[in-house]
Amino acid sequence: MRNKLSFDLQLSARKAAIAERIAVHKIARSKVSVFLMAMSAGVFMAIGFTFYLSVIADAPSSQALTHLVGGLCFTLGFILLAVCGTSLFTSSVMTVMAKSRGVISWRTWLINALLVACGNLAGIACFSLLIWFSGLVMSENAMWGVAVLHCAEGKMHHTFTESVSLGIMCNLMVCLALWMSYCGRSLCDKIVAMILPITLFVASGFEHCIANLFVIPFAIAIRHFAPLLYSYPL
């Protein structure tokens, strides 16, 4: 029992050390590198959301199985983030651990967070253009575009308090997924550890601010430039 407890304590301490080391490594990059890695993360998030939309496009949104499968598909974006070591704004919040140890200053942390957020937005914008010009929005009798509109419409009905609460719960799941992945010794371990927290926040309707930067502006663009979709019930 004592050995088991000792192992658990060491495991927790090791995870904290890993999280701090990763945080310091990310912040130590040059500003250009931080921005480019954040752009990649934005693209990966958009890829995950595209997978999610493609799955739910032709299925009733009320079906629990649809939400579950869609959530599993959305996990792809976070798996790509973890494997490639890119920087997403929500997960970069964990770099505050480096500040708690006195390794970096608040100014350094804030500059890094802003660069990551801007890079995420730039990556999402680039991938959104690719999606638009690919014609995917009009595929399956325009049902893919309708799925975007449905998804965005549901997000816009939240009150301010609801949005903040859903965002906090989402970020909690994202950080827990990363924290759990630090326990993995292999790539497979890390992927399996991340699946359930990410699937939970998607299936439960929690709000991810970076993912919303993809779907909401995209829905606005569809409303403006694809009037054919107006004939579909929303």
C-alpha positions as CSV (number, residue, x, y, z in Angstrom):
1,M,0.0,0.0,0.0
2,R,2.8,2.4,0.9
3,N,4.6,1.6,-2.4
4,K,1.4,2.2,-4.3
5,L,0.9,5.6,-2.6
6,S,4.6,6.5,-3.3
7,F,4.1,5.6,-6.9
8,D,1.0,7.8,-7.2
9,L,2.7,10.7,-5.6
10,Q,5.7,10.4,-7.9
11,L,3.4,10.1,-10.9
12,S,1.6,13.4,-9.9
13,A,4.9,15.2,-9.3
14,R,6.3,13.9,-12.6
15,K,3.2,15.1,-14.5
16,A,3.6,18.6,-12.9
17,A,7.3,18.6,-13.9
18,I,6.4,17.6,-17.5
19,A,3.7,20.3,-17.7
20,E,6.2,22.9,-16.4
21,R,8.9,21.8,-18.8
22,I,6.6,21.9,-21.8
23,A,5.3,25.4,-20.8
24,V,8.8,26.8,-20.5
25,H,9.7,25.2,-23.9
26,K,6.7,26.7,-25.6
27,I,7.3,30.2,-24.2
28,A,11.1,30.1,-24.9
29,R,10.4,29.9,-28.7
30,S,10.9,32.9,-30.9
31,K,7.8,35.0,-31.5
32,V,7.7,33.9,-35.2
33,S,7.9,30.3,-34.1
34,V,5.2,30.7,-31.6
35,F,2.9,32.3,-34.2
36,L,3.6,29.7,-36.8
37,M,3.0,26.8,-34.3
38,A,-0.2,28.5,-33.3
39,M,-1.3,28.8,-36.9
40,S,-0.8,25.1,-37.3
41,A,-2.9,24.5,-34.2
42,G,-5.7,26.7,-35.7
43,V,-5.6,24.5,-38.8
44,F,-5.8,21.3,-36.7
45,M,-8.8,22.6,-34.8
46,A,-10.5,23.5,-38.0
47,I,-9.7,20.0,-39.4
48,G,-11.3,18.4,-36.3
49,F,-14.4,20.6,-36.6
50,T,-14.7,19.8,-40.3
51,F,-14.6,16.1,-39.4
52,Y,-17.3,16.7,-36.8
53,L,-19.5,18.6,-39.2
54,S,-19.1,16.0,-42.0
55,V,-20.4,13.3,-39.6
56,I,-23.4,15.3,-38.2
57,A,-24.3,16.9,-41.6
58,D,-26.9,14.3,-42.6
59,A,-28.0,13.1,-39.1
60,P,-30.6,14.5,-36.7
61,S,-28.9,16.7,-34.1
62,S,-31.1,15.3,-31.3
63,Q,-29.7,11.8,-31.5
64,A,-27.3,11.0,-28.6
65,L,-25.3,8.6,-30.8
66,T,-24.7,11.5,-33.3
67,H,-23.3,13.7,-30.6
68,L,-21.1,10.8,-29.3
69,V,-19.7,9.9,-32.7
70,G,-19.3,13.6,-33.6
71,G,-17.4,14.1,-30.3
72,L,-15.1,11.2,-31.1
73,C,-14.4,12.7,-34.6
74,F,-13.6,16.1,-33.1
75,T,-11.0,14.5,-31.0
76,L,-8.8,14.3,-34.1
77,G,-8.0,18.0,-33.9
78,F,-6.6,17.6,-30.3
79,I,-4.7,14.4,-31.2
80,L,-2.9,16.3,-34.0
81,L,-2.2,19.2,-31.5
82,A,-0.6,16.8,-29.0
83,V,1.4,14.8,-31.6
84,C,2.8,17.8,-33.4
85,G,3.4,19.9,-30.3
86,T,1.6,23.0,-31.5
87,S,0.1,25.7,-29.4
88,L,-3.7,26.2,-28.9
89,F,-4.9,29.2,-26.8
90,T,-7.0,27.1,-24.5
91,S,-4.4,24.5,-23.7
92,S,-1.7,27.2,-23.5
93,V,-3.4,28.5,-20.4
94,M,-1.6,25.7,-18.7
95,T,1.7,27.6,-19.3
96,V,0.7,29.6,-16.2
97,M,2.3,26.7,-14.3
98,A,5.7,28.1,-15.3
99,K,4.6,31.4,-13.8
100,S,3.6,29.8,-10.6
101,R,7.1,28.4,-10.3
102,G,8.6,31.9,-10.9
103,V,10.2,30.8,-14.2
104,I,8.5,33.5,-16.3
105,S,6.9,36.9,-15.8
106,W,3.2,37.8,-16.3
107,R,4.3,40.0,-19.2
108,T,6.0,37.1,-20.9
109,W,3.0,34.9,-20.3
110,L,0.5,37.4,-21.6
111,I,2.5,38.2,-24.8
112,N,2.7,34.5,-25.5
113,A,-1.0,34.0,-25.0
114,L,-1.9,36.8,-27.3
115,L,0.5,35.5,-30.0
116,V,-1.0,32.1,-29.7
117,A,-4.6,33.4,-30.0
118,C,-3.7,35.5,-33.1
119,G,-1.9,32.5,-34.6
120,N,-4.9,30.3,-34.0
121,L,-7.2,32.8,-35.7
122,A,-4.9,33.1,-38.7
123,G,-4.7,29.3,-39.1
124,I,-8.5,29.0,-38.9
125,A,-8.9,31.7,-41.5
126,C,-6.5,30.0,-43.9
127,F,-8.2,26.6,-43.6
128,S,-11.7,28.2,-43.8
129,L,-10.7,29.7,-47.2
130,L,-9.6,26.2,-48.4
131,I,-12.9,24.7,-47.2
132,W,-14.9,27.5,-49.0
133,F,-13.1,27.2,-52.3
134,S,-13.2,23.4,-52.2
135,G,-17.0,23.5,-52.6
136,L,-17.5,21.3,-49.5
137,V,-20.0,23.8,-48.2
138,M,-22.4,22.8,-51.0
139,S,-21.7,19.0,-50.8
140,E,-24.5,16.5,-49.9
141,N,-27.1,18.9,-51.3
142,A,-25.7,21.7,-49.2
143,M,-26.4,19.7,-46.0
144,W,-22.8,20.4,-44.9
145,G,-23.4,24.1,-45.0
146,V,-26.7,23.7,-43.2
147,A,-24.9,21.8,-40.5
148,V,-22.6,24.8,-40.0
149,L,-25.6,27.1,-39.7
150,H,-27.4,24.8,-37.2
151,C,-24.3,24.5,-35.1
152,A,-23.6,28.3,-35.1
153,E,-27.2,29.1,-34.4
154,G,-27.3,26.9,-31.3
155,K,-24.2,28.7,-30.0
156,M,-25.7,32.2,-30.5
157,H,-28.7,31.5,-28.2
158,H,-26.6,31.2,-25.0
159,T,-26.7,34.1,-22.5
160,F,-23.4,35.7,-21.5
161,T,-23.4,33.8,-18.2
162,E,-24.1,30.5,-20.0
163,S,-21.4,31.1,-22.5
164,V,-18.8,31.9,-19.9
165,S,-19.8,28.8,-17.8
166,L,-19.7,26.5,-20.8
167,G,-16.4,28.0,-21.9
168,I,-14.9,27.3,-18.4
169,M,-16.1,23.7,-18.4
170,C,-14.8,23.2,-21.9
171,N,-11.3,24.5,-21.0
172,L,-11.3,22.3,-17.9
173,M,-11.8,19.3,-20.1
174,V,-9.1,20.4,-22.5
175,C,-6.6,20.9,-19.7
176,L,-7.6,17.6,-18.1
177,A,-7.1,15.8,-21.4
178,L,-3.6,17.3,-21.7
179,W,-2.8,16.5,-18.1
180,M,-3.9,12.9,-18.5
181,S,-1.9,12.6,-21.7
182,Y,1.3,13.3,-19.7
183,C,0.8,10.0,-18.0
184,G,1.2,8.1,-21.3
185,R,4.5,6.4,-22.1
186,S,3.6,5.8,-25.7
187,L,1.7,7.7,-28.4
188,C,-1.2,5.3,-28.1
189,D,-1.4,5.9,-24.4
190,K,-1.6,9.6,-24.9
191,I,-4.3,9.4,-27.6
192,V,-6.5,7.1,-25.5
193,A,-6.1,9.3,-22.4
194,M,-7.4,12.4,-24.4
195,I,-10.4,10.8,-26.1
196,L,-13.0,10.8,-23.3
197,P,-12.5,14.4,-21.9
198,I,-12.7,15.9,-25.4
199,T,-15.6,13.7,-26.4
200,L,-17.4,14.7,-23.2
201,F,-17.1,18.5,-23.9
202,V,-18.3,18.1,-27.5
203,A,-21.2,15.8,-26.7
204,S,-22.3,17.9,-23.8
205,G,-22.3,21.1,-25.8
206,F,-19.5,22.9,-23.9
207,E,-18.1,25.9,-25.8
208,H,-14.6,26.0,-27.1
209,C,-13.6,29.6,-28.0
210,I,-11.1,28.7,-30.7
211,A,-13.5,26.2,-32.4
212,N,-16.2,28.9,-32.3
213,L,-13.8,31.2,-34.2
214,F,-14.1,28.7,-37.1
215,V,-17.8,27.8,-37.1
216,I,-19.5,31.2,-36.3
217,P,-17.6,33.4,-38.9
218,F,-18.0,30.5,-41.4
219,A,-21.8,30.5,-40.8
220,I,-21.9,34.3,-41.4
221,A,-20.0,33.8,-44.7
222,I,-22.5,31.1,-45.8
223,R,-25.4,33.5,-45.0
224,H,-23.8,36.2,-47.1
225,F,-22.4,34.3,-50.1
226,A,-24.5,31.1,-50.3
227,P,-28.2,32.2,-50.5
228,L,-29.2,28.8,-51.8
229,L,-28.9,27.5,-48.2
230,Y,-31.7,29.9,-47.1
231,S,-34.3,27.5,-48.5
232,Y,-33.3,24.9,-45.8
233,P,-35.2,25.1,-42.5
234,L,-33.0,26.4,-39.6
